[in-house]
Amino acid sequence: MNVSNLPEDIICLYGKTGEFLPFGATSMPVVQSTAFEYGSAEEIEQVFRQRKFGYLYSRISNPTVSILEERLTSLENGLGTLVTSSGMSAITVALLTVLKQGDEFVSGNSLFGGTYSLFTDVFSRFGIRVVFVETTNLDDYKKAITEKTKLVFLETIGNPKMDVPDMQAISKIAHAFEVPVFLDNTVATPHLWKAKDFGVDVIIHSVSKWLNGNGNAIGGSVTDAGSFTFSENKYPDFALFNKKFGKLAFLAKMRKETFVNMGVCLGPHNAFLQLLGLETFPIRMEKHCSNALALAKLLAASPKVKQVRYPGLETSQHHAVAKKQFSNYKAAGANFGGMLCFELISKEAAFRFINALKFCKKLANIGDVRTLVLHPSSTIYCEMSQEQKTLMGVSEGLVRISVGLENIETLQEDFLQALKKSHSQ
C-alpha cells in the first residue's frame, strides 16, 4: 500500500503507517510527564546535542503530542508539523520564525478579529509592519509586495467575511517575488482541500475547531509543506539552519528558536483530546458541510434576511473559486465548510433572532459538534472602530453560525421560528 496517499479517515484513526501503541492500546496513552529520565549522563548529553533521538522536557516535545503532530502532517501531506497551545500561538510562532524588526508582510484583510489585533497591536510594537490588501484582489498583492516583504498571510475562508481567495493565483504571485505563503486553513480544514497542492507553503490551524470538534481542548498547529526554501540572501537568519538541517530548516528554526523560548507548548492531555476528536473528523465534516449548505439555502430564501454569506451558494461571488478549490478531493462534489454568516436589518433584529433560538449555543467558538451562534460586532470585534469592522465585513446585523451535527429538519424549524421573532417588536 502507498502510505503517502492514504485516505484521511485511515490517517485520523491509525496514522500514516499505523502506530503500534504501548500495551496494545487503541487510543494514544497520555504521557503526563514534565521531563524524561535517562540511564546515564552520557546518554542525556547525546540527546541534548541531537546526536540521539529522545524526549527531554514536555515544553520541547512529548510522546502524546508527537503522535498528533505526525497525524496532522499526514493529513496535510506536509514535511512536518509543530503543535502549539492555541491557534493564535501557532500564528505567532510561525510568523516570528521568519519576521524580525524592520520586516514587512502582506496580509489579506479578511481576518479573524484576534489575528487582526495580533498584527496591528502586537507585531507593530516590535517594528514589524503589516500591509493589508483586499483578500480576493490579485492586483493588490502585486502592488503591495516589496523588497521588505517576507511573507504573505491569508485565511482560506474569511471569518466572518466568508470570502475565498484564489490560492493558486496568489501563491504564483508571491513565489514570483520569492516570498512564501502562510495560510490559516482552520475554516476550510484538510477535508475540503489540500492547501499544499495550491502552492501554500506553511499551513496553520486552530486545532481547537473542526479538527477537534468537541469544544473541549485548545490547540494550534503549523505544518511546513516543504515547498519553500528560505534563501540566505533574503532570509539571512536561516543561514545556520539551512546548513545544519537542509529542507527541515524552517521546522527546526521554529521549534528550537521561537517555540521553545516562547513556551507555547500543548499539554499532553489536550493532545490526547485532540487525537480523540481527530478520529471522527472526516465523517463529521461531511455532516457539517451538508447541514451548512441546507441552512444557507433556507436563509437565502427568507425575505427577512438581507444577505447570506456562504461560498456553497451559487449566488455567492466566491462560489466559482470555492468550487474549483474544494471539489478536487470529493467524488460526490464540493464541500464548502461548516460556517456561514448572514445579515439581518439591525443589531436589535440579530439579538432577537439569537435569543429566540432553542437548539444553538450562544458562545464564541466555531467547529463544535453543536450549532453555535454569535453576534460578531458586539463580541469579538466590540473594541474595534467602525472603519475596522467595515474592513473585515462586520455589520451590526451580522450573525455568525457554526453549524453542528444536529438533525437538519430540527435546525431548519428552529431557524424559521427565530426569524419570525427577529422582526417582531
Secondary structure by P-SEA (a helix, b strand, c coil): cccccccaaaaaccccccccccccccccccccccccccccaaaaaaaaaccbbbbcccccccaaaaaaaaaaaaaaccccccccccaaaaaaaaaaacccccbbbbbcccccaaaaaaaccccccccbbbbbcccccaaaaaacccccccbbbbbccccccccccaaaaaaaaaaaacbbbbbccccccccccccccccccbbbcccccccccccccccccccccccccccccccccaaaaaaccccaaaaaaaaacccccccccccaaaaaaaaaaaaaaaaaaaaaaaaaaaaaaaaaaccccccccccccccccaaaaaaacccccccccccccccbbbbcccaaaaaaaaaaccccccccccccccbbbbbccccccccccaaaaaaacccccbbbbbcccccaaaaaaaaaaaaaacccc
